[in-house]
Amino acid sequence: MTKTFAGKRQIREVIASMLISEILNPREVWLVSAWVSNFDLLDNRAGAFDALNPSWGHRMLTFFEVLETVVDAGCTVNFVIKDHETNTIALTEIKAKLATSHNVKLKLSEELHAKGLLTKDALLIGSMNFTYSGTNRNDELMTLERSEEAIADAFREFTTAYPMGGSTDEHQEESEEDDDEVYL
């Protein structure tokens, strides 16, 4: 559980490590979370991560800034987020930072409750939403899976449950079967 300060720091370090891996070797990321907000993720005050993105400077970096670098590196990022007004600020920021990239796909779902961060190397899954409260305040139960079987199963599950259309700058009409989901 991420009950202690150390646990909270460790979960942010796991998220950062997963995303840094995709900056270095860009492939595909799935971020599935009912609630999303920006939060401090990566401590670059000593310049330890300057080689990843020299424009970052020596400061704390946010989740969305690191995701932006993941996309700029050529990684495909699939966002699945609950279609709710609570996510409006995050969606606006995601669209402003990432909507011009053809590597970004965003799907909104009214029924979403699942939470996970999936790369080709790891699956972080559990009760935590990818929000400030989820990564800093709430008690959460998270599991980091590294087995090829678990990762392959999660990719199959995510691609089946949340089929992606075009990038965020394309609008696709909702199908009658999937009337609770919207593509942006």
Salt bridges, closest charged atoms under 4 A:
GLU13 OE2 - ARG9 NE 3.27
GLU22 OE2 - ARG27 NH2 3.31
GLU28 OE1 - LYS120 NZ 4.00
ASP43 OD2 - ARG45 NH2 2.71
ASP50 OD2 - HIS58 NE2 2.74
GLU65 OE2 - ARG59 NH2 2.67
GLU68 OE1 - LYS97 NZ 3.78
ASP121 OD2 - ARG27 NH2 2.44
ASP139 OD2 - LYS3 NZ 3.99
ASP153 OD1 - ARG156 NH2 2.27
GLU173 OE2 - HIS171 NE2 3.81
ASP178 OD2 - LYS107 NZ 3.71
GLU181 OE1 - LYS107 NZ 2.96
